[in-house]
Amino acid sequence: MARNSGSNGNQSRQAEPEFIAYQIDQKSDDKGFWRRIGAAWEHQDGKGLSLQLDFLPIDGGRIVLRHHGEANEEKGA
């Protein structure tokens, strides 16, 4: 998952997301099922995020944003 970014709009590059978005389905035994649903990128001015959701959770649950590196370490990727 990547998005196009460029300073003048004419050039684009693949940018790694800063955050990965997960939906957490909480199970009764205190363990949750983490489902990757999208990613987020910081704005250049550092005052916000752009969120791209590939899936929209319709059954509720929690949405969590984790730093891209942390998400890979936790998932063993």
Phi and psi in radians as a Rosetta constraint file:
Dihedral C 1 N 2 CA 2 C 2 CIRCULARHARMONIC -2.617 0.35
Dihedral N 2 CA 2 C 2 N 3 CIRCULARHARMONIC 2.835 0.35
Dihedral C 2 N 3 CA 3 C 3 CIRCULARHARMONIC -2.231 0.35
Dihedral N 3 CA 3 C 3 N 4 CIRCULARHARMONIC 2.782 0.35
Dihedral C 3 N 4 CA 4 C 4 CIRCULARHARMONIC -1.461 0.35
Dihedral N 4 CA 4 C 4 N 5 CIRCULARHARMONIC 2.405 0.35
Dihedral C 4 N 5 CA 5 C 5 CIRCULARHARMONIC -2.534 0.35
Dihedral N 5 CA 5 C 5 N 6 CIRCULARHARMONIC 2.605 0.35
Dihedral C 5 N 6 CA 6 C 6 CIRCULARHARMONIC -2.937 0.35
Dihedral N 6 CA 6 C 6 N 7 CIRCULARHARMONIC 2.671 0.35
Dihedral C 6 N 7 CA 7 C 7 CIRCULARHARMONIC -1.312 0.35
Dihedral N 7 CA 7 C 7 N 8 CIRCULARHARMONIC -0.575 0.35
Dihedral C 7 N 8 CA 8 C 8 CIRCULARHARMONIC -2.007 0.35
Dihedral N 8 CA 8 C 8 N 9 CIRCULARHARMONIC 0.042 0.35
Dihedral C 8 N 9 CA 9 C 9 CIRCULARHARMONIC 1.480 0.35
Dihedral N 9 CA 9 C 9 N 10 CIRCULARHARMONIC -0.354 0.35
Dihedral C 9 N 10 CA 10 C 10 CIRCULARHARMONIC -1.462 0.35
Dihedral N 10 CA 10 C 10 N 11 CIRCULARHARMONIC -0.576 0.35
Dihedral C 10 N 11 CA 11 C 11 CIRCULARHARMONIC -1.797 0.35
Dihedral N 11 CA 11 C 11 N 12 CIRCULARHARMONIC 2.432 0.35
Dihedral C 11 N 12 CA 12 C 12 CIRCULARHARMONIC -2.313 0.35
Dihedral N 12 CA 12 C 12 N 13 CIRCULARHARMONIC 2.645 0.35
Dihedral C 12 N 13 CA 13 C 13 CIRCULARHARMONIC -2.463 0.35
Dihedral N 13 CA 13 C 13 N 14 CIRCULARHARMONIC 2.823 0.35
Dihedral C 13 N 14 CA 14 C 14 CIRCULARHARMONIC -1.485 0.35
Dihedral N 14 CA 14 C 14 N 15 CIRCULARHARMONIC 2.151 0.35
Dihedral C 14 N 15 CA 15 C 15 CIRCULARHARMONIC -1.945 0.35
Dihedral N 15 CA 15 C 15 N 16 CIRCULARHARMONIC 2.325 0.35
Dihedral C 15 N 16 CA 16 C 16 CIRCULARHARMONIC -1.231 0.35
Dihedral N 16 CA 16 C 16 N 17 CIRCULARHARMONIC 2.427 0.35
Dihedral C 16 N 17 CA 17 C 17 CIRCULARHARMONIC -1.242 0.35
Dihedral N 17 CA 17 C 17 N 18 CIRCULARHARMONIC 2.589 0.35
Dihedral C 17 N 18 CA 18 C 18 CIRCULARHARMONIC -1.360 0.35
Dihedral N 18 CA 18 C 18 N 19 CIRCULARHARMONIC -0.516 0.35
Dihedral C 18 N 19 CA 19 C 19 CIRCULARHARMONIC -2.295 0.35
Dihedral N 19 CA 19 C 19 N 20 CIRCULARHARMONIC 2.610 0.35
Dihedral C 19 N 20 CA 20 C 20 CIRCULARHARMONIC -1.935 0.35
Dihedral N 20 CA 20 C 20 N 21 CIRCULARHARMONIC 2.374 0.35
Dihedral C 20 N 21 CA 21 C 21 CIRCULARHARMONIC -1.715 0.35
Dihedral N 21 CA 21 C 21 N 22 CIRCULARHARMONIC 2.294 0.35
Dihedral C 21 N 22 CA 22 C 22 CIRCULARHARMONIC -2.208 0.35
Dihedral N 22 CA 22 C 22 N 23 CIRCULARHARMONIC 2.544 0.35
Dihedral C 22 N 23 CA 23 C 23 CIRCULARHARMONIC -1.729 0.35
Dihedral N 23 CA 23 C 23 N 24 CIRCULARHARMONIC 2.312 0.35
Dihedral C 23 N 24 CA 24 C 24 CIRCULARHARMONIC -1.873 0.35
Dihedral N 24 CA 24 C 24 N 25 CIRCULARHARMONIC 2.045 0.35
Dihedral C 24 N 25 CA 25 C 25 CIRCULARHARMONIC -1.645 0.35
Dihedral N 25 CA 25 C 25 N 26 CIRCULARHARMONIC 1.944 0.35
Dihedral C 25 N 26 CA 26 C 26 CIRCULARHARMONIC -1.371 0.35
Dihedral N 26 CA 26 C 26 N 27 CIRCULARHARMONIC 2.242 0.35
Dihedral C 26 N 27 CA 27 C 27 CIRCULARHARMONIC -1.690 0.35
Dihedral N 27 CA 27 C 27 N 28 CIRCULARHARMONIC 2.855 0.35
Dihedral C 27 N 28 CA 28 C 28 CIRCULARHARMONIC -1.190 0.35
Dihedral N 28 CA 28 C 28 N 29 CIRCULARHARMONIC -0.406 0.35
Dihedral C 28 N 29 CA 29 C 29 CIRCULARHARMONIC -1.591 0.35
Dihedral N 29 CA 29 C 29 N 30 CIRCULARHARMONIC 0.444 0.35
Dihedral C 29 N 30 CA 30 C 30 CIRCULARHARMONIC 1.225 0.35
Dihedral N 30 CA 30 C 30 N 31 CIRCULARHARMONIC 0.113 0.35
Dihedral C 30 N 31 CA 31 C 31 CIRCULARHARMONIC -1.859 0.35
Dihedral N 31 CA 31 C 31 N 32 CIRCULARHARMONIC 2.456 0.35
Dihedral C 31 N 32 CA 32 C 32 CIRCULARHARMONIC -1.972 0.35
Dihedral N 32 CA 32 C 32 N 33 CIRCULARHARMONIC 2.726 0.35
Dihedral C 32 N 33 CA 33 C 33 CIRCULARHARMONIC -1.764 0.35
Dihedral N 33 CA 33 C 33 N 34 CIRCULARHARMONIC 2.077 0.35
Dihedral C 33 N 34 CA 34 C 34 CIRCULARHARMONIC -1.622 0.35
Dihedral N 34 CA 34 C 34 N 35 CIRCULARHARMONIC 2.110 0.35
Dihedral C 34 N 35 CA 35 C 35 CIRCULARHARMONIC -2.047 0.35
Dihedral N 35 CA 35 C 35 N 36 CIRCULARHARMONIC 2.085 0.35
Dihedral C 35 N 36 CA 36 C 36 CIRCULARHARMONIC -1.218 0.35
Dihedral N 36 CA 36 C 36 N 37 CIRCULARHARMONIC 2.212 0.35
Dihedral C 36 N 37 CA 37 C 37 CIRCULARHARMONIC -2.162 0.35
Dihedral N 37 CA 37 C 37 N 38 CIRCULARHARMONIC -0.094 0.35
Dihedral C 37 N 38 CA 38 C 38 CIRCULARHARMONIC 2.992 0.35
Dihedral N 38 CA 38 C 38 N 39 CIRCULARHARMONIC -2.805 0.35
Dihedral C 38 N 39 CA 39 C 39 CIRCULARHARMONIC -2.670 0.35
Dihedral N 39 CA 39 C 39 N 40 CIRCULARHARMONIC 2.894 0.35
Dihedral C 39 N 40 CA 40 C 40 CIRCULARHARMONIC -2.440 0.35
Dihedral N 40 CA 40 C 40 N 41 CIRCULARHARMONIC 2.579 0.35
Dihedral C 40 N 41 CA 41 C 41 CIRCULARHARMONIC -2.184 0.35
Dihedral N 41 CA 41 C 41 N 42 CIRCULARHARMONIC 2.456 0.35
Dihedral C 41 N 42 CA 42 C 42 CIRCULARHARMONIC -1.307 0.35
Dihedral N 42 CA 42 C 42 N 43 CIRCULARHARMONIC 2.537 0.35
Dihedral C 42 N 43 CA 43 C 43 CIRCULARHARMONIC -1.236 0.35
Dihedral N 43 CA 43 C 43 N 44 CIRCULARHARMONIC 2.677 0.35
Dihedral C 43 N 44 CA 44 C 44 CIRCULARHARMONIC -1.051 0.35
Dihedral N 44 CA 44 C 44 N 45 CIRCULARHARMONIC -0.545 0.35
Dihedral C 44 N 45 CA 45 C 45 CIRCULARHARMONIC -1.453 0.35
Dihedral N 45 CA 45 C 45 N 46 CIRCULARHARMONIC -0.030 0.35
Dihedral C 45 N 46 CA 46 C 46 CIRCULARHARMONIC 1.286 0.35
Dihedral N 46 CA 46 C 46 N 47 CIRCULARHARMONIC 0.226 0.35
Dihedral C 46 N 47 CA 47 C 47 CIRCULARHARMONIC -1.892 0.35
Dihedral N 47 CA 47 C 47 N 48 CIRCULARHARMONIC 0.260 0.35
Dihedral C 47 N 48 CA 48 C 48 CIRCULARHARMONIC -3.139 0.35
Dihedral N 48 CA 48 C 48 N 49 CIRCULARHARMONIC -3.121 0.35
Dihedral C 48 N 49 CA 49 C 49 CIRCULARHARMONIC -2.303 0.35
Dihedral N 49 CA 49 C 49 N 50 CIRCULARHARMONIC 2.608 0.35
Dihedral C 49 N 50 CA 50 C 50 CIRCULARHARMONIC -1.852 0.35
Dihedral N 50 CA 50 C 50 N 51 CIRCULARHARMONIC 2.199 0.35
Dihedral C 50 N 51 CA 51 C 51 CIRCULARHARMONIC -1.925 0.35
Dihedral N 51 CA 51 C 51 N 52 CIRCULARHARMONIC 2.211 0.35
Dihedral C 51 N 52 CA 52 C 52 CIRCULARHARMONIC -1.999 0.35
Dihedral N 52 CA 52 C 52 N 53 CIRCULARHARMONIC 2.008 0.35
Dihedral C 52 N 53 CA 53 C 53 CIRCULARHARMONIC -1.766 0.35
Dihedral N 53 CA 53 C 53 N 54 CIRCULARHARMONIC 2.210 0.35
Dihedral C 53 N 54 CA 54 C 54 CIRCULARHARMONIC -1.556 0.35
Dihedral N 54 CA 54 C 54 N 55 CIRCULARHARMONIC -0.415 0.35
Dihedral C 54 N 55 CA 55 C 55 CIRCULARHARMONIC -2.341 0.35
Dihedral N 55 CA 55 C 55 N 56 CIRCULARHARMONIC 2.493 0.35
Dihedral C 55 N 56 CA 56 C 56 CIRCULARHARMONIC -1.926 0.35
Dihedral N 56 CA 56 C 56 N 57 CIRCULARHARMONIC 1.988 0.35
Dihedral C 56 N 57 CA 57 C 57 CIRCULARHARMONIC -1.180 0.35
Dihedral N 57 CA 57 C 57 N 58 CIRCULARHARMONIC 2.172 0.35
Dihedral C 57 N 58 CA 58 C 58 CIRCULARHARMONIC -1.799 0.35
Dihedral N 58 CA 58 C 58 N 59 CIRCULARHARMONIC -0.178 0.35
Dihedral C 58 N 59 CA 59 C 59 CIRCULARHARMONIC -1.816 0.35
Dihedral N 59 CA 59 C 59 N 60 CIRCULARHARMONIC 0.386 0.35
Dihedral C 59 N 60 CA 60 C 60 CIRCULARHARMONIC 1.404 0.35
Dihedral N 60 CA 60 C 60 N 61 CIRCULARHARMONIC -2.551 0.35
Dihedral C 60 N 61 CA 61 C 61 CIRCULARHARMONIC 1.575 0.35
Dihedral N 61 CA 61 C 61 N 62 CIRCULARHARMONIC -3.106 0.35
Dihedral C 61 N 62 CA 62 C 62 CIRCULARHARMONIC -1.808 0.35
Dihedral N 62 CA 62 C 62 N 63 CIRCULARHARMONIC 2.508 0.35
Dihedral C 62 N 63 CA 63 C 63 CIRCULARHARMONIC -1.898 0.35
Dihedral N 63 CA 63 C 63 N 64 CIRCULARHARMONIC 2.237 0.35
Dihedral C 63 N 64 CA 64 C 64 CIRCULARHARMONIC -2.142 0.35
Dihedral N 64 CA 64 C 64 N 65 CIRCULARHARMONIC 2.377 0.35
Dihedral C 64 N 65 CA 65 C 65 CIRCULARHARMONIC -1.846 0.35
Dihedral N 65 CA 65 C 65 N 66 CIRCULARHARMONIC 2.203 0.35
Dihedral C 65 N 66 CA 66 C 66 CIRCULARHARMONIC -2.133 0.35
Dihedral N 66 CA 66 C 66 N 67 CIRCULARHARMONIC 2.514 0.35
Dihedral C 66 N 67 CA 67 C 67 CIRCULARHARMONIC -0.949 0.35
Dihedral N 67 CA 67 C 67 N 68 CIRCULARHARMONIC 2.465 0.35
Dihedral C 67 N 68 CA 68 C 68 CIRCULARHARMONIC -0.931 0.35
Dihedral N 68 CA 68 C 68 N 69 CIRCULARHARMONIC -0.801 0.35
Dihedral C 68 N 69 CA 69 C 69 CIRCULARHARMONIC -1.126 0.35
Dihedral N 69 CA 69 C 69 N 70 CIRCULARHARMONIC -0.720 0.35
Dihedral C 69 N 70 CA 70 C 70 CIRCULARHARMONIC -1.116 0.35
Dihedral N 70 CA 70 C 70 N 71 CIRCULARHARMONIC -0.711 0.35
Dihedral C 70 N 71 CA 71 C 71 CIRCULARHARMONIC -1.096 0.35
Dihedral N 71 CA 71 C 71 N 72 CIRCULARHARMONIC -0.723 0.35
Dihedral C 71 N 72 CA 72 C 72 CIRCULARHARMONIC -1.165 0.35
Dihedral N 72 CA 72 C 72 N 73 CIRCULARHARMONIC -0.706 0.35
Dihedral C 72 N 73 CA 73 C 73 CIRCULARHARMONIC -1.124 0.35
Dihedral N 73 CA 73 C 73 N 74 CIRCULARHARMONIC -0.747 0.35
Dihedral C 73 N 74 CA 74 C 74 CIRCULARHARMONIC -1.212 0.35
Dihedral N 74 CA 74 C 74 N 75 CIRCULARHARMONIC -0.593 0.35
Dihedral C 74 N 75 CA 75 C 75 CIRCULARHARMONIC -1.546 0.35
Dihedral N 75 CA 75 C 75 N 76 CIRCULARHARMONIC -0.050 0.35
Dihedral C 75 N 76 CA 76 C 76 CIRCULARHARMONIC 1.354 0.35
Dihedral N 76 CA 76 C 76 N 77 CIRCULARHARMONIC 0.273 0.35
